Amino acid sequence: MKNYLVAVFLCLISIFALPARPQTSSTDLVMAAHWDDSTAIQGTVTLGQLNASGPDTVIATKTLFNGHTNVYEPLGASTMYNITLLTTTNTQLVKFPITTAMISPGNLQRAEIDLVFRKADNSLKSAEIKVAMAF
């Protein structure tokens, strides 16, 4: 009888147990962009999904406010994206790919990149990437 109750108890725990960390449906994607003199870059950031043929599918376009922007987006598994930063004069400062190929997008809570550009020639001076995952 004792073994039976232990087995029933273990079955109930396995059926009704909550997951340790629920997966998120969206990821907080954050960008900060500044010049090397610490002034904020004004412009837009576009998140586009790469296509096998043709232009990227634009998922979101956000305006930088004081050099910062963010968007909450659900990311697809094993998907390639392009991030494009344009100034208010439509000068492309940077375009770079990101992928979810090696991670579970549901575990990715936040991805942030802080960019610093040289004001003299618009070149990239530094980039700092931070990622927060839940397992």
LOFIPA-30036 format. One line per field, with one value per residue (C-alpha): residue number from 1; x, y, z. Coordinates in pm, 1 decimal, decimal comma. Example, Ala and Ser with C-alpha at 12.3 -4.5 7.8 and 13.67 -1.06 7.14 Angstrom:
BEGIN
pos: (1 2) $
x: (1230,0 1367,0) $
y: (-450,0 -106,0) $
z: (780,0 714,0) $
# end
This chain:
BEGIN
pos: (1 2 3 4 5 6 7 8 9 10 11 12 13 14 15 16 17 18 19 20 21 22 23 24 25 26 27 28 29 30 31 32 33 34 35 36 37 38 39 40 41 42 43 44 45 46 47 48 49 50 51 52 53 54 55 56 57 58 59 60 61 62 63 64 65 66 67 68 69 70 71 72 73 74 75 76 77 78 79 80 81 82 83 84 85 86 87 88 89 90 91 92 93 94 95 96 97 98 99 100 101 102 103 104 105 106 107 108 109 110 111 112 113 114 115 116 117 118 119 120 121 122 123 124 125 126 127 128 129 130 131 132 133 134 135) $
x: (0,0 285,7 458,6 127,1 78,9 435,1 379,8 50,3 213,8 501,9 256,8 54,2 368,6 481,4 136,2 64,8 412,8 469,0 769,9 1068,6 1077,2 806,4 931,3 867,6 665,9 858,1 1214,0 1307,2 1545,0 1734,7 1977,3 2173,3 2372,7 2605,3 2886,2 3234,7 3173,3 2883,9 2606,6 2306,1 2255,5 1916,5 1762,2 1582,1 1653,8 1496,1 1459,5 1416,3 1386,8 1613,5 1451,3 1609,2 1533,0 1432,0 1454,1 1420,9 1071,8 1052,9 930,4 974,0 1113,2 1173,5 1293,5 1591,2 1501,5 1807,8 2007,3 1794,0 1512,6 1359,1 1094,7 933,0 917,4 864,5 1164,9 1148,0 1359,6 1667,6 1591,1 1825,2 1753,6 1921,5 1947,4 1992,8 2071,6 2002,2 2060,8 1795,0 1970,2 1925,8 2295,8 2337,2 2573,2 2559,0 2378,3 2449,5 2290,5 2167,5 2040,0 1847,0 2009,3 2193,2 1935,7 1573,2 1408,6 1157,0 1442,3 1582,6 1444,0 1653,1 1921,7 2094,7 2365,0 2534,7 2710,9 2960,7 3049,7 3329,3 3176,1 3463,3 3391,8 3076,6 3278,9 3200,7 3428,4 3288,6 2999,4 2893,3 2643,1 2444,2 2205,5 1967,4 1840,5 1602,7 1655,6) $
y: (0,0 234,6 178,8 236,9 575,7 680,1 587,0 778,9 1079,5 1078,8 1052,6 1347,3 1557,7 1483,7 1564,8 1884,6 2026,7 2371,1 2424,2 2580,7 2874,8 2935,7 3036,8 3392,5 3460,5 3779,2 3901,3 4253,6 4372,4 4685,7 4916,7 5217,2 5423,6 5714,1 5910,2 5896,8 6240,7 6081,5 6257,3 6043,6 5928,8 6019,2 5792,2 5460,6 5094,8 4826,2 4457,8 4251,9 3878,9 3748,0 3585,4 3329,0 3557,2 3919,6 4188,7 4137,7 4121,5 4423,2 4315,1 4645,0 4992,7 5199,5 5556,7 5620,1 5847,7 5994,2 5723,2 5433,8 5214,9 4877,9 4645,5 4326,9 4069,3 3694,0 3544,4 3235,0 2925,6 2893,3 3225,4 3492,8 3862,4 4186,1 4490,1 4819,9 5158,2 5470,1 5831,4 6097,9 6182,1 5817,4 5736,9 5367,9 5345,2 4967,9 4657,7 4326,0 3980,3 3796,5 3439,9 3213,6 2901,2 2793,5 2892,2 2841,2 3180,3 3110,9 3122,5 3452,8 3724,0 4022,6 4103,8 4443,0 4604,3 4932,7 5091,1 5379,4 5539,8 5778,9 6113,2 6199,8 5919,6 5734,1 5415,8 5175,7 5232,8 4975,3 4739,6 4579,5 4292,2 4170,1 3874,4 3751,7 3392,4 3191,9 2819,2) $
z: (0,0 87,1 -250,5 -427,9 -256,8 -341,5 -708,1 -721,2 -554,4 -806,2 -1097,5 -966,0 -925,2 -1280,8 -1424,4 -1231,6 -1183,7 -1332,8 -1556,8 -1381,4 -1623,4 -1879,5 -2220,9 -2331,7 -2643,5 -2727,2 -2690,1 -2582,2 -2854,2 -2746,9 -2929,5 -2809,6 -3060,6 -2981,7 -3141,9 -2992,1 -2836,1 -2636,9 -2829,2 -2919,8 -3277,1 -3421,0 -3682,9 -3727,5 -3664,3 -3880,5 -3798,1 -4112,7 -4170,7 -4445,9 -4747,7 -4978,3 -5271,3 -5268,8 -5005,0 -4630,5 -4482,0 -4250,0 -3907,9 -3722,3 -3775,9 -3463,7 -3413,3 -3188,1 -2897,8 -2725,5 -2900,0 -2768,1 -2891,4 -2820,0 -2954,5 -2823,7 -3101,6 -3117,5 -3295,6 -3513,1 -3457,3 -3681,7 -3850,8 -3989,7 -3935,1 -4044,2 -3818,3 -4005,3 -3849,0 -4057,1 -3955,2 -4010,2 -4339,1 -4453,4 -4413,4 -4331,5 -4035,2 -3994,2 -4113,3 -3944,7 -3927,7 -3619,9 -3597,8 -3366,3 -3513,2 -3197,7 -2933,3 -2842,3 -2910,1 -2633,2 -2380,2 -2509,3 -2282,6 -2391,6 -2646,5 -2635,7 -2844,7 -2758,1 -3055,4 -3065,2 -3399,1 -3494,0 -3580,6 -3818,0 -4066,5 -3943,8 -3882,9 -3601,1 -3302,4 -3059,2 -2997,1 -2671,5 -2679,6 -2380,2 -2377,7 -2107,6 -2128,1 -1911,2 -1875,4) $
# end
